[in-house]
Amino acid sequence: MFPVGGVGVMLALIAVAGALCALLALALQRRLGWLTAWSIAGFLWSLAIIASVTLIPAHGAPGIVAAEGRLETCSWDLGGPAPDGFWIFAGGQRMLNTLIFVPAGALLVLAVARWRAAWVLVPLGLAGLAAYSVAIEGTQLALARIDRACDVTDVVDNVTGAALGVGIGIVLALVLRPWRYRRRA
């Protein structure tokens, strides 16, 4: 039996992760400047939010999932079995799968924009977000007890959200210019 679950558990994990990330931002702020420090902390918090929302059972501890009821492979039906609604917000699950990755993509850009290596780090980070999405889906497949389904459509939607976020992050970086805060030697 999976011992935890429900929206309350998700929100508690998100709050604890937010507090830890705020402490991290405060610790980094003097060394990296406020924008980069809070962007790094926000990026890590967004990853924690994604993990909480996708890996904690939505409706409490689901109990035992019989071996016969467990999926053996991910659904490769693009646009597949995603329901019309979602258990927290009204709206389509595909839209929410996209939106949940947008902040991570935007904060990724802001977190690395102060360094000259950002031209390499942003594409690598986007690939990392895609790998994170694949890892989440693999975990959902392997841990049938969390009562989630592995679906390639979720990966496509997540990567689309991350890419949109990167685009938004580029615009924000051009406006906020985090490279102004580089330390001069």
Backbone as a ProteinNet text record, in pm:
[ID]
protein_1_A
[PRIMARY]
MFPVGGVGVMLALIAVAGALCALLALALQRRLGWLTAWSIAGFLWSLAIIASVTLIPAHGAPGIVAAEGRLETCSWDLGGPAPDGFWIFAGGQRMLNTLIFVPAGALLVLAVARWRAAWVLVPLGLAGLAAYSVAIEGTQLALARIDRACDVTDVVDNVTGAALGVGIGIVLALVLRPWRYRRRA
[TERTIARY]
83.4	0	88.2	56.8	128.9	80.6	170.2	127.7	73.1	95.4	50.4	-23.6	-97.1	-163.1	-263.9	-317.2	-417.8	-359.9	-450.5	-412.1	-343.3	-388.4	-326.6	-179.4	-145.6	-5.3	74.7	17.2	86.1	115.2	14.4	31.4	132.2	133.9	232.3	374.1	393.7	525.9	569.3	474.6	505.3	544	474.4	505.7	643.1	674.4	805.8	916.1	895.8	995.2	1011.1	900	906.8	987.2	968	1043.7	1192.8	1225.9	1367	1429.2	1354.4	1406.3	1422.3	1333.7	1348	1475.2	1502.9	1627.6	1749.1	1742	1850.6	1870.7	1761.7	1771.2	1836.6	1798.5	1858.8	2007.8	2045.7	2187.3	2267.2	2206.9	2277.5	2273.1	2181.6	2154.4	2277.4	2351.8	2468	2575.4	2591.2	2696.8	2656.4	2529.6	2486.7	2396.3	2349.8	2253.2	2112.5	2019.3	1883	1817	1835.2	1765	1809.3	1938	1987.6	1956.4	1974.4	1949.6	1803.8	1713.1	1571.1	1527.1	1592.8	1561	1604.9	1722.6	1769.7	1675.6	1643.8	1553.8	1414.8	1365.9	1235	1234.8	1344.3	1356.3	1349.3	1426.4	1424	1286.2	1221.2	1087.4	988.8	1002.1	911.1	928.8	1053.7	1076.8	1011.1	1018.2	953.5	801.6	746.7	601.8	560.3	635.6	604.8	607	710.1	719.4	602.5	567	455.8	323.8	298.2	170.5	160.8	273.9	269.1	298.4	361.1	401.3	330.1	251.5	172.4	30.7	-24.2	-160.8	-259.5	-344.6	-435.8	-546.7	-595	-712.7	-678.9	-573	-533.8	-459.1	-421.1	-347.8	-437.2	-399.3	-487.8	-494	-403.9	-404.7	-325.6	-376.4	-304.7	-361.5	-272.5	-313.3	-278	-378.4	-356.6	-265.3	-184.7	-91.5	-164.9	-285.9	-362.5	-406.9	-423.1	-468.7	-355.4	-233.8	-116.6	-77.5	-47.5	0.1	142.2	171.8	306.1	394.1	331.7	406.7	334.2	404.7	342.7	247.3	147.7	57.1	130	134.5	197.8	93.3	-29	-138.3	-131.9	-71.2	-55.7	-192.8	-212.1	-341.7	-429	-374.8	-431.2	-538.3	-527.8	-638.8	-654.4	-594.4	-605.5	-751.4	-800.2	-940.1	-959.2	-1084.9	-1115.7	-1089.1	-1113.3	-1096.2	-971.7	-947.7	-831.6	-879.1	-816.4	-867	-844.9	-765.9	-748.4	-813.5	-786	-835.6	-929.9	-1021.9	-1105.8	-1019.4	-1051.2	-975.3	-915.5	-859	-803.4	-671.9	-650.9	-526.6	-408	-426.3	-315	-268.4	-362.6	-325.3	-247.5	-293.2	-225.8	-89	-76	55.3	152.5	102.5	185.6	219.1	117.9	137.9	229.3	229	309.3	460.2	499.5	641.6	685.9	592.2	628	717.1	682.9	770.1	911.4	923.3	1056.6	1140.9	1081.8	1155.6	1197.3	1105.1	1137	1242.7	1228.4	1324.3	1460.7	1462	1588.9	1670	1605.7	1675.3	1724.6	1638.5	1678.3	1788.9	1789.7	1891.9	2030.6	2038.8	2170.2	2206.8	2116.7	2138.6	2255.3	2296.5	2406.2	2542.2	2550.7	2677.4	2686.1	2806.8	2827.1	2792.1	2801.8	2770.8	2620.4	2540	2394.6	2352.4	2427.1	2393.1	2400.7	2482	2491.8	2401.6	2396.5	2321.7	2171.2	2116.9	1971.7	1927.6	1990.7	1949.6	1971.5	2081.9	2104.5	1998.1	1961.3	1856.3	1721.8	1691.6	1566.8	1567.4	1680.6	1692.7	1677.6	1731.7	1716.4	1570.9	1496.2	1353.6	1277.5	1316.7	1254.9	1286.1	1410.7	1448.7	1374.7	1352.5	1276.5	1133.6	1073.5	938.9	936.1	1034.4	1042.9	1061.3	1144.6	1167.6	1039.5	962.6	834.7	740.9	730.2	642	690.8	821	876.2	846.8	855.1	823	675.1	590.5	447	418	492.4	474.6	524.2	642.1	703.3	629.1	575	507.1	356	300.2	156.4	76.3	133.6	60.8	29.2	93.4	59.3	-61.3	-114.5	-239.2	-231.3	-121.7	-101.4	-71.2	-90.1	-66.8	48.5	131.3	242.3	188.5	214.4	157.9	256.2	289	381	324.2	192.3	129.8	171.5	184.5	227.6	368.1	456.6	593.8	590.9	513.4	503.7	450.7	345.2	287.4	385.8	455.2	552.5	666.6	719.8	830.7	783.2	660.9	604.1	597.4	551.7	546.6	684.1	781.3	917.5	973.1	947.1	994.8	927.1	796.7	728.2	789.3	817	879.6	1016.5	1094.9	1226.2	1208.6	1111.5	1084.1	1047.1	961.3	923.7	1045.5	1126.7	1247.9	1346.1	1358.5	1447.6	1399.9	1268.9	1213.8	1237.6	1212.1	1234.8	1382.4	1470.5	1614.2	1656.1	1599.4	1632.1	1581.4	1470.5	1416.1	1492.2	1514.8	1576.2	1729	1789.1	1933.9	2013.4	2001.7	2071.9	2223.3	2278.5	2422.8	2479	2392.3	2439.5	2494.8	2453.1	2490.2	2612.2	2686.9	2810	2910.2	2984.2	3090.3	3206.3	3255.3	3372.6	3497.2	3593.9	3718.2	3808.7
-118	0	124.7	221.4	347.9	429	469.5	522.1	664.4	742.2	881.8	916.2	1025.5	1072.3	1180.3	1237.9	1341.6	1480.1	1572.5	1710.7	1773.7	1741.2	1797.1	1761.4	1637	1593.3	1668.3	1680.8	1754.9	1898	1964.1	2103.5	2117.1	2022.1	2025.2	2009.5	1915.8	1897.7	2021.2	2080.4	2202.1	2315.9	2328.8	2434.5	2413.1	2290.4	2261.3	2288	2241.6	2266.1	2415.4	2490.3	2635.4	2703.5	2660.6	2718.6	2688.7	2565.6	2529.2	2605.8	2622.1	2696.5	2844.7	2900.2	3040.1	3057.2	2961.6	2966.9	2958	2872.2	2862.2	2994.8	3057.8	3186.6	3291.4	3294.9	3391.8	3365.8	3238.3	3203.4	3240.3	3228.7	3257.2	3403.2	3477.5	3613.5	3703.6	3699.1	3787.2	3754.4	3627.2	3585.3	3602.1	3573.3	3571.8	3687	3764.3	3868.6	3814.5	3905.9	3861.8	3786.2	3830.4	3769.3	3625.2	3602.2	3467	3376.5	3425.5	3344.1	3299.3	3392.5	3358	3276.4	3294.2	3212.8	3068.1	3047.8	2911.7	2845.2	2916.7	2861	2834.2	2925.8	2907.1	2789.3	2771.4	2657.1	2526.2	2518.2	2396.6	2374.1	2482.7	2470.1	2421.4	2471.3	2425.9	2276.6	2227	2083	2004.3	2058.1	1992.1	1992.1	2101.4	2108.8	2004.8	1996.6	1899	1757.6	1726.2	1592.4	1566.2	1663.7	1645.5	1621.7	1700.5	1691.1	1563.5	1515.1	1400.6	1266.6	1268.4	1141.4	1108.7	1199.3	1171.9	1135.8	1025.5	988.6	1102	1126.4	1240.4	1225	1105	1084.2	1003.2	1037.4	961.7	836.7	759.4	636.2	536.6	495	411.4	266.2	225	85.5	0.1	-118.2	-213.6	-210.8	-205.6	-215.3	-356.9	-431.3	-570.8	-578.3	-683.8	-702.1	-704	-758.1	-764	-624.5	-532.9	-398	-301.6	-347	-261.4	-260.8	-141.8	-131.2	-186	-252.3	-306.5	-212.8	-126.9	-30.2	103.7	205.1	337.3	338.9	424	444	527.7	476.7	548.3	611.6	619.8	679.7	831	901.7	1046	1112.1	1189.2	1249.1	1156.1	1043.6	928.6	947.2	871.2	856	969.6	1083.4	1194.5	1236.2	1244.4	1284.6	1433	1472.1	1612.3	1701.7	1652.3	1732.3	1693.7	1764.1	1736.6	1748.2	1682.1	1669.6	1791.8	1887.8	2009	2128.2	2147.5	2262.7	2217.1	2304.3	2276.4	2296.3	2228.3	2242.5	2109.8	2106.7	1983	1946.1	1816.8	1767.6	1799.8	1795.4	1825.2	1968.8	2061.4	2201.1	2214.1	2146.6	2155.5	2088.5	1977.8	1915.3	2010.5	2091.7	2191.3	2305.4	2358.5	2475.8	2449.2	2328	2301.3	2308.6	2291.9	2298.7	2437.7	2528.9	2663.4	2737.1	2741.2	2812.6	2754.4	2621.9	2561	2607.3	2613	2659.6	2804.9	2890.5	3033.4	3056.3	2990.2	3008.9	2949.5	2844.8	2788.7	2895.3	2964.9	3069.7	3179.9	3227.3	3334.6	3290.9	3161.8	3111.5	3109.5	3087.3	3074.7	3192.6	3288.2	3396.5	3487	3492.1	3581.8	3530.6	3403.6	3344.9	3336.4	3350.6	3342.5	3204.2	3103.1	2965.7	2941.1	3043.7	3027.1	2972.5	3005.6	2957.3	2805.6	2745.8	2600.2	2545.8	2615.6	2567.2	2564.2	2658.8	2661.2	2539.9	2510.3	2388.7	2260.8	2254.6	2137.8	2128.2	2242.1	2244.4	2202.1	2244.5	2203.2	2051.8	1998.9	1853	1784.5	1847.4	1793.3	1792.4	1896.9	1900.2	1791.9	1766.8	1658.4	1524.2	1506.1	1382.2	1368.6	1479.4	1478.8	1431.2	1478.2	1434.7	1285.5	1236.9	1094.1	1013	1063.2	993.2	986.3	1093	1092.9	988.7	985.1	886.7	744.7	724.1	592	552.1	648.2	621.8	588.5	660.7	631.2	490.3	445.5	310.5	206.7	231.9	134.7	124.1	235	235.2	240.1	128.1	122	167	157.2	191.2	339.2	423	565.4	598.7	497.1	510.7	618.8	619.1	711.6	630.1	690.1	620.2	684.8	601.8	647.4	671.5	791.3	827.9	918	883.4	963.1	1102.4	1115.4	1245.9	1342.8	1291.2	1375.8	1430.6	1347.5	1392.4	1502	1482.5	1583.8	1714.5	1705.2	1826	1893.5	1814.4	1870.5	1941	1879.1	1939.7	2064.7	2062.8	2182.2	2296.4	2266.4	2368.2	2420.6	2330.3	2372.7	2462.8	2427.4	2509.7	2646.7	2650.1	2779.3	2861.4	2795.8	2863.8	2919.1	2843.6	2892.5	3018.7	3018.3	3138.7	3257.3	3235.7	3342.6	3386.8	3290.1	3322.6	3406.7	3379.3	3459	3603.2	3621.4	3757.5	3825.7	3754.7	3811.9	3845.2	3757.2	3783.1	3908	3928.3	4048.5	4174.6	4162.9	4277.3	4299.8	4192	4204.1	4207.6	4160.7	4159.4	4112.9	3986.2	3935.9	3941.1	3952.4	3960.5	4090.5	4187.7	4313.7	4286.8	4176.5	4148.6	4060.8	4039.1	3961.8	4036.4	3959.4	4022.5	4062.9	4178.5	4225.9	4181	4128.8	4079.5	4195
0	0	0	-82.3	-84.2	35.5	125.7	255.2	257.9	154.4	157.9	30.2	36.4	-83.9	-52.1	-156	-144.8	-165.3	-189.9	-217.6	-96	24	144.4	155.5	124.6	127.6	21.9	-96.9	-203.5	-160.1	-106.2	-64.7	48.1	140.5	249.8	195.2	102.9	42	-35.7	-106.2	-182.3	-88.2	24.3	121.7	184	221.8	280.7	178.7	55.4	-49.6	-75	-72.1	-91.1	17.5	141.7	252.8	238.7	202.3	184.2	67.7	-39.4	-154.7	-122.9	-39.8	2.2	85.1	171.8	249.7	158.2	57.2	-39.7	-112.4	-153.5	-224.2	-136	-10.3	82.3	98.9	102.3	116.4	-8.7	-125.4	-251.5	-292.6	-236.1	-282.9	-277.2	-171.5	-158.9	-262.4	-290.2	-382.4	-529.7	-562	-702.1	-742.6	-647.7	-677	-661.8	-640.1	-608.7	-722.5	-846	-958.5	-981.3	-986.7	-1010.1	-891.9	-769.8	-651	-643.6	-663.6	-656.2	-776.9	-891.2	-1008.7	-988.1	-931.7	-902	-802.3	-695.3	-594.1	-652.6	-735.1	-798	-894.2	-966.2	-1056.8	-978.7	-870.6	-788.1	-726.2	-684.6	-627.4	-732.8	-855.9	-961.2	-988.3	-979.6	-996.2	-883.6	-761.4	-647.4	-663.2	-712.7	-735.8	-839.8	-947.9	-1052.4	-994.9	-917	-857.1	-763.5	-681.9	-587.5	-660.1	-762.2	-832.5	-917.4	-967.5	-1057.9	-992.1	-874.4	-812.9	-682.2	-630.7	-511	-556.6	-505.2	-546	-520.3	-615.8	-610.5	-507.4	-490.6	-406.2	-282.5	-212.8	-94.8	-134.4	-34.3	-58.5	-132.2	-254.4	-334.2	-289.2	-203.3	-161.3	-257.1	-282.1	-365.3	-506.6	-603.8	-743.3	-787.1	-825.4	-864.6	-985.6	-991.5	-1102.3	-1236	-1236.3	-1360.8	-1405.7	-1312	-1344.3	-1375	-1358.7	-1379.8	-1527	-1578	-1716	-1725.5	-1836	-1855.1	-1936.7	-2015	-2096	-2091.7	-2134.3	-2145	-2263.7	-2253.5	-2365.7	-2471.2	-2593.6	-2704.1	-2794.3	-2746.3	-2820.7	-2801.2	-2896.4	-2883.3	-2875.7	-2772.2	-2748.1	-2666.7	-2631.4	-2564.6	-2460.4	-2353.9	-2260.2	-2160.1	-2183.1	-2088.5	-2074.4	-1950.1	-1931.7	-1960.4	-1976	-2004.7	-1884.8	-1766	-1645.6	-1570.2	-1463.1	-1379.1	-1236.2	-1145.6	-1010.3	-922.9	-963.3	-882.2	-951	-1077.7	-1151.3	-1261.1	-1296.1	-1412.8	-1537	-1641.5	-1765.3	-1805.2	-1921.9	-1973.9	-1908.4	-1891.5	-1832.7	-1921.4	-2051.3	-2141.7	-2124.1	-2108.8	-2087.4	-1956.1	-1852.8	-1724.1	-1726.9	-1801.9	-1817.6	-1886.8	-1975.2	-2043.6	-1948.1	-1881.2	-1795.5	-1676.5	-1623.6	-1504.1	-1532.6	-1658.5	-1693.2	-1740	-1764.9	-1812.3	-1711	-1581.4	-1487.5	-1481.5	-1489.2	-1485.9	-1603.8	-1722.2	-1840.4	-1828.4	-1782.5	-1768.6	-1660.9	-1547.7	-1437.8	-1471.4	-1551.4	-1598.5	-1671.2	-1763	-1839.5	-1746.8	-1657.6	-1566	-1470.6	-1434.6	-1342.4	-1405.2	-1535.2	-1599.2	-1688.7	-1706.4	-1803.3	-1767.8	-1643.3	-1605.6	-1652	-1686.3	-1727.8	-1878.9	-1930.8	-2075.9	-2130.1	-2046.5	-2087.8	-2100.9	-2082.7	-2092.1	-2227.9	-2332.6	-2466.8	-2474.4	-2389	-2382.2	-2271.4	-2158.4	-2042.5	-2065.5	-2139.5	-2163.3	-2245.8	-2360.5	-2433	-2352.4	-2277.2	-2191.9	-2083	-2027.5	-1926	-1982.2	-2104.3	-2169	-2191.6	-2234.3	-2248.6	-2112.3	-2008	-1873	-1827.8	-1861.4	-1828.1	-1904.2	-2028.2	-2104.3	-2038.2	-1996.2	-1926.9	-1794.1	-1725.4	-1599.5	-1624.7	-1732.3	-1768.8	-1799.4	-1874.5	-1906	-1777.1	-1686.6	-1559	-1475.8	-1476.5	-1403.7	-1462.6	-1593.5	-1657.3	-1630.3	-1632.2	-1600.3	-1456.7	-1366.7	-1226.6	-1211.9	-1282.6	-1277.3	-1328.8	-1427.9	-1479.7	-1379.5	-1323.9	-1232.6	-1099.8	-1051.8	-922.4	-943	-977.9	-1004.1	-882.4	-765.5	-643.7	-630.8	-706.7	-698.2	-785.4	-850.8	-925.8	-1034.4	-1107.8	-1219.5	-1344.1	-1459.6	-1585.8	-1661.7	-1719.5	-1803	-1943.8	-1996.1	-2125.8	-2200.6	-2324.1	-2404.7	-2430.3	-2431.8	-2451.4	-2341	-2218.7	-2107.3	-2131.3	-2184.2	-2212.5	-2318.5	-2423.2	-2529.5	-2472.5	-2391.2	-2331.4	-2236.1	-2155	-2060.6	-2132.1	-2235.3	-2310.5	-2383.6	-2433.7	-2496.2	-2394.9	-2273.4	-2167.5	-2131.8	-2121.3	-2089.9	-2200.3	-2325.7	-2437.6	-2439	-2410.9	-2399	-2286.4	-2175.4	-2062	-2097.2	-2172.4	-2215.7	-2300.4	-2389.3	-2470.5	-2383.3	-2285.7	-2192.6	-2112.1	-2070.6	-1994.2	-2073.9	-2202	-2286.6	-2292.3	-2310.1	-2311.8	-2176.9	-2067.4	-1933.6	-1911.5	-1958.9	-1942.5	-2019.7	-2137.9	-2214.8	-2145.3	-2073	-2000	-1868.9	-1793.6	-1660.1	-1662.6	-1769.3	-1791.6	-1669.3	-1633.1	-1514.5	-1526.1	-1645.8	-1662	-1605.4	-1580	-1517.4	-1378.8	-1318.3	-1180.5	-1168.3	-1278	-1270.6	-1184.8	-1108.6	-1027	-1116.5	-1093.3	-1167.3	-1093.6	-1166.8	-1102.9	-1067.2
[MASK]
+++++++++++++++++++++++++++++++++++++++++++++++++++++++++++++++++++++++++++++++++++++++++++++++++++++++++++++++++++++++++++++++++++++++++++++++++++++++++++++++++++++++++++++++++++++++++

